[in-house]
């Protein structure tokens, strides 16, 4: 968990996305030192001009690749020495075929982006938290992970798998002083979602600023008693 008397050191994956940018701003406003990971450096540079300096890190890495995350973790730990919070936002969404016509490629794509990435990212950074007996991990799951919806089988299955990974990780890491939780938003109010659903009413969607504040809470000492929880977010 983040100590309140010193600036937190935070790793954020998927940092260049709409939610990522809101989360980064939340932690920067706290005076945090951040290591930002995205799959394209140009996305990070465009989203955070001037942030790549001696205090912060911008890292291009594939969060689904164990070797890439190991290299990223080595860079981060060399510079930061330790990490207080790991915020795993990176993932993916797509509508898909019905279950009886689901392609293996679509299944693998969603499982890789949304479930396996959590394994690769935590494998790289959690051991250093175990050594310190302190830290927090926050993932982004989905409210829809609770039950199946037509034409969203692979996505929902992958987010449900992510929730089970969060719960298992929480049980494993609690004895080491680390708490692991997730936010589970309904629909986030992002430019991409507005473009994908032009006829929907965004009034009931979740603001990325609100989601970022909730993530900040889960990464803080105030959430030290929460383990394996999924905070459902609705507008």
N, C-alpha and C positions, 0 to 999 in steps of 0.2 A: 504494500500500500504506500501511497505518497505521504511522506513526512511533511507536516505543515510548516515547520520552521526553516526549511531549506528549499531552494528552487527544485522542483521535480525534474527528473530526466525521463523523457517519454519517447517511446518508439511508436510510430503510427504507420500502418500499412494502408495502401489505397489512399494516400494523403492528398493526391491531386484531384480526387473526385469531389462532388458537391458536399457530401457529408464530411469527407476528409478535410476539406478546406475549413469547414465550420469547426471541426474538432481541433485542428491545428491552431486556429485563432483563439479558441477557448483556452488552450494551454499556454499559448504565447502571452495572453492577457494575464495569466498567473505568474509570468516570469519564467516559465519552464524552458529547459534546454531540450530541443526536439531533434529526433532523427526520423526523417520522412522517407518512406519507401513507396515507390510506384514502379510500374513496369516500363515506363518510358521517362528518361531524364528530361526530355523536352517538356513533358507535362508538368513536372515539378518546377522547372525553371520558369515556365510561363505562369504557374499558379503562385509561386513564391519568389518573385524577383528580388535579388539581393540577400536572400536568406542563407545562401550557402557560404558560410564564413567559419571562423575558428570556433564559434560557439555551437552552431547547428550543423546538421549533416543532411544532405540530399543524396539518396542512394537509389540507383536503378537496379531492380532485382525482380526476378520471377518468384512470387511467393509460393508457387506450387513446386519449386525445384529445391530439394534439400541442399545440394552443393551451393547454389546461389544464396540461399538463406544463411548457410554456414559462413560464407564469405562476408555477407552483410553484417552478421552478428560480430564477426571478428573486428571489422572496421568500427562498429559502434562501441564495442567494449574496450577497444584500444583507446578510443577518444574519450568515452564517458566513464570508464572503469566499472560502472554499474548502471542498471536500468531500474527505475522505480515502477514504471507502468508500461505495459504492452497493449496497444489498442489495435485490434485486428479488424479493419474495415474492408479490406480488399475482398472482392467476391464478384459474382455475376448473376444476371437474371436473363431469362429468356422464356417466352411461351414455347410450347412444344407440341409434339404429336400426342394423340391419345395413347394410353398405356399399351394397347394391343398393337400399336404401330410405332412404338418408341424406338429410336435408333440407338445403337450402342454409343455412337459418337456423341449424341446429345446427352446421354446419361453420364458418360465419362467427363464431358466438359463441365457439367454442373457439379458433379461430385468432386472433381479436381479443384475447381475454383472455390467452392463454398465449404467443403469438408476437409479434403486433404491439405489445403493451404494452412488450415489451423494447426495441423500436425507438424508441417514443415516449419512454420514460423515459431511455434512454441518449442519445438525440438532445438532450434537454434538459440533461443534466448532464455528459456525457463531454467536451464541448469545453473546459470549465473545467479538467478533469483534464489534458487535452492541453497546455494552456497552462502548467501547473505541472510537466509531465513526471512525474507521480506519481498514483497512485490504484489502487483495486481495485474490481472489479465482481463481484458474486456473484449468480447466479440460482438459482432452484429449479426443476429439471426433474423427471424421474421415471425410476426404474429401468425401468419398463414401456415407456419410449420406444424401447427396443432392438428390439421386434418387435410386430406387431399382435396384438390380442386381440379376440375376438368382442364385439360391441356396445360397443366402446370406440374405434372407428376415428377419430372426429374428435378426441377427447381425445389419444390417442396420437400422431396425426399432428401435432397442435399442439405437443406436448412434444418430439417429434422435431425439428420445425422450430425450436423454441427452442434445442435443443442445437446445431444447425447454425449458428444465429445467434451463439451463445456462441463457438463455434470460430472463425467468421469474424472476429468482433469481437476475439478474443484475438490472432489473427494480425495484424490491422490496428493494434492498440493496443500490442502488445509493444514496438515501436521507440520508443514515447513513454513508456516506463516504467510502463505500466499493465497489470495482469494481470486476466484475465477467466476465471472458472470457474463451475461450478455444483455443487450437491449434487443427487444423484439418489436420493431415498429410495424404498423400497418403499411401505409403507403407514405414514403417520404416525399416532401414537396421539393422536387429537384427539376431543373430544366429538362433533363432527359425524360422524366416521368410525364411532365406536362406535354412534351412533344409526342411521346408514345401514346398518351391518352388525351387527345385534344378535346374530346366531348365530355370528359369527366369533370366533376366539380371538386377543385382542390381545397375547398374550404374545410373539408374533413381530413385533410392530409397532415402529416406531422412535419413541423418546421425542423430544418436541419440544425438551427440554433438550439431548439429545445432538446433535440436528440443529443447534441454535443454536450449540453449541460448535464444531461442524465449520465452520459459516459464519464464526464468529469466526476460526478458523484460516485459512480461505481469504482473509479480509480482512486478515490480518496479514503482517508482514515475513517470517515463516517460510514463507509460500507464494509468495514472490517468483519462484521458479523454475517455478511451475505456470502453464501457459497453455492454455486451452481444454480443461481436464479436467473430467470429471463424476464426482464421488466418490459411488459407489454406497453407500447406507446400508441395512443390514439389522440387525435386532436381534441 
